[in-house]
Amino acid sequence: MPLLFFCLLLPASGATEGTLRNQRVLQRAVSACRDGDLVFRYGNGFLSPYFRDASTVHKRFSHTGVIVFQNGLPWVVHSDAHSMTGIGKVHLVRLDEFLSGASDYAFYRLGASGNVGLRISQAASSYIGRQFDTEFDTQDASKLYCSELVMRAVNEACGRPVIRPSVIHGKSVVAIDDCYRDPCIRELRLSGGA
């Protein structure tokens, strides 16, 4: 039933081939994802190329968040800000809204036993409302940027540092690819092809 409801949220009329392909991927994601999975995208925002290129190894994505299920539907906790003002915060959006306009996206899961995924989603949700960190300061948890949010949620849920920052231009920064560099964090292969 949740999958049917989610499909109703997606546009049906005037759909392009790309839109239909994205709908199929999103439908598979609804059935494959769980609480605490990580979602990454390459967006179409003004700063997307900058954030993608700030990754130290895999320059594929520009933004990330944590999957949280509510009433059987996937939502994403993420931190973002307006590209001109820098004003933003950690908030919750529907998965389809998070992926809207993305030219690439993927889902990752921490391979851990027990209810770690649920603890990751709870930790991420506890940050909702915190301001966006325009200073990209990994030492101050009162403000968070997207990959820092993911790092803190995963590390808090695991009770140990699974995600670690990189040093970029002499500054400690959580690059997007730092969030899936650990071998315990693997990309989900959604069945059915894109």
N, C-alpha and C positions, 0 to 999 in steps of 0.2 A: 504493500500500500504506500509506504513512504516514497518508493521509487516512482510510482505512478504520479503522486502529488508533485514530486520534483520535476518530472517531465512536463507537467502542466505549467511550470514556471518558465519554461524555455519557449522562445518565440517559435511559432509554427509557420505563419504566413510569410511569403516573400523570402524564405530562407535560402541563403546561398549554399554552395557546396561546402565551403569552409565552415559555415555556421552549422550545417548538418553534421559534419565531421566532429566539430567541437561538442555538439549535443550528444553524439554517441560516446565520445570519450568521457564526458561528464556523467552520463548514465552508468558507464562501467565504474567510474570513480565512486559513485554513490554506493555501489555494492561492494567495492573492494576496500574502501577506506575505513579506518577505525579512529576512535578518539586518540589524539596524540600523534597522528601521522603528520608529517611536515609536507607543506605544499610550496612549490617554487614556481615562479613565472618570470618570463621576460616580457615586460610591459611596453606600452607605447608612450609612456610619459617622457617629458623633456629630459629628465635626469636618468632615465633607464640605461642608456649606454654607459654613462659614468659609473653607476653602481655595478653594472655587469663587469665592466673592465677593471673595477677595483678588486675583483677576485684574483687570487694569487695563482691559481692553476686552471680551473675550469671556468671559462668566461662564457657561461651559458645563461644565467639568470640574473635578474635585477631586484627581485623582491621575494620575501618568504613569510610564511605564517604557520600557525598550528591548527589542525582540524579539530573541531569540537562539534559533537552531534547534539542537536536539540530536537526533540520530538521526531527522531528518526531521520532528520535531515542534516547534511553537513554544512557547517559554518566555519569561518576562519577568523581566528584572533590574530591580528597583525597591527603593526605600528607604521603609520605613514604620515606625511605632511604635505602641505601645498608646496609645489615646486618654486613658487615665487616668494611666499612669505615664511616658509619653514614652520608654520603653525600646524600642529597635528597632535595625534594622540594614539594610544592603543585602543582599538575598537573591534567589534564583532560584525562581520558581514557574511552574507550568503556566499557559498562557494562559487556559484555561477557569476555573482557580481565581482568577486575577487579575480576570477579568470577572464572576465569580459575584456576584450581588446588585447589579450595576451597572444603573442605569436608563438610562444613555446611555454610549456609547463610540464611539471612532473611531480610525482608524489613519492615520498620516502618514508621508511619506517625503521625505528630503532628495534633491532632484534634483541629483545630482553624478555625474561620470563615475568610472570605475575601480571599485575595491573599497572605496569609502568606507563602504558599509553594513556590510561585514564588519569594518572598522576601528572603527566605532561600537559594534558588538556586542562586540568584543574589549575596547575601552576600558571599556565598562560592566561587563563581566564581571570586569575587573581590580579593580573596587571592591567585589566581593562580600565581605562580612564587616565592612566599615567600619560604625561606629556611626551611628545616626540623629542628625542635627544639630538638637537642640532649640533652639539659639540662632539658627538660620537665618542663619548667618554665611558669606557667600559668599567671604570671604578665606581661610578655613581648610578645606582639602580633606581633613583627617583624619576629619571627620564630614560626612555628606551627607544632605540631604533630597531628596525625589523629583525635583523639577524642577531642583535643583542637580546631581544625578547626571546627568540628561539633558543639561543644558548642558555639563557637563565632558566627557562622552563624545563629544558631537557636535563641540565645539570642538577637542578633542584629535585626533579623527580627521581633521578638516579642516585642522588647523594654523593656524586663524584663528578669531576670534570670530564665529560665525554666530548663536548665541543670546546675548543680552545681558540682564543683570538690569534690572529697573525700580527706581525709587526710590518706596517706599511709606512714608508717614509719616516721611520723612527717612532711611529705611534702605534699603540696597541689598538687594533680594530678587529671586529668580528666581520670578516668578509663573507659574502653569501656562500661561497664554496666551503668555508670552514664548517658550515652547518651540516654537511653530509660527507665530510672527509674521513671521519672515523669509519673503520671497516664494519662496525656493528650497525651502521645506518645505510640501508640499501634501498635502491630505487624499486618501487612497485612496478611490476610489468602487468599492465592492464590487458586482459585477454580480449580477443576480437579484433585487434589491429586498429590503427587510426584511420 
